[in-house]
Amino acid sequence: MHRHKTPLRGVKAVPHPQPDDPNYTAVNYAYSGKTGHVHEVVEVGGRELVKVGFDDRKIVYYFIDDLELDTDAKRGTFHDRDLENQT
């Protein structure tokens, strides 16, 4: 069972997973250091996982503790840019 928390939606996020963490795959490490934006935060088994979307539209999950979050940056996800481009 999981619980959604979205107050961080659109916040700029840069993942920095710990090397050789068995909870992560090659995809997580491929996006390490790249800038994305939070889509949602989900609590699973008492741990917060963050769904991070990147400019190439790839979605990758990270533990919240492994993210550098910039709450002062302009918020938005690629979905928001899609809406802006329609007008």
Secondary structure as the mmCIF struct_conf table of DSSP 4:
data_model
#
loop_
_struct_conf.conf_type_id
_struct_conf.id
_struct_conf.beg_label_comp_id
_struct_conf.beg_label_asym_id
_struct_conf.beg_label_seq_id
_struct_conf.end_label_comp_id
_struct_conf.end_label_asym_id
_struct_conf.end_label_seq_id
STRN STRN1 HIS A 2 LYS A 5
TURN_TY1_P TURN_TY1_P1 PRO A 7 GLY A 10
STRN STRN2 LYS A 12 PRO A 15
HELX_LH_PP_P HELX_LH_PP_P1 PRO A 17 GLN A 18
TURN_TY1_P TURN_TY1_P2 PRO A 19 ASP A 20
TURN_TY1_P TURN_TY1_P3 PRO A 22 ASN A 23
HELX_RH_AL_P HELX_RH_AL_P1 ALA A 26 ALA A 30
TURN_TY1_P TURN_TY1_P4 TYR A 31 GLY A 33
STRN STRN3 GLY A 36 VAL A 44
TURN_TY1_P TURN_TY1_P5 GLY A 45 GLY A 46
STRN STRN4 ARG A 47 PHE A 54
TURN_TY1_P TURN_TY1_P6 ASP A 55 ASP A 56
BEND BEND1 ARG A 57 ARG A 57
STRN STRN5 ILE A 59 PHE A 63
HELX_RH_3T_P HELX_RH_3T_P1 ILE A 64 ASP A 66
STRN STRN6 LEU A 67 ASP A 70
TURN_TY1_P TURN_TY1_P7 THR A 71 ASP A 72
BEND BEND2 ALA A 73 ALA A 73
HELX_LH_PP_P HELX_LH_PP_P2 LYS A 74 ARG A 75
HELX_RH_AL_P HELX_RH_AL_P2 PHE A 78 GLN A 86
#
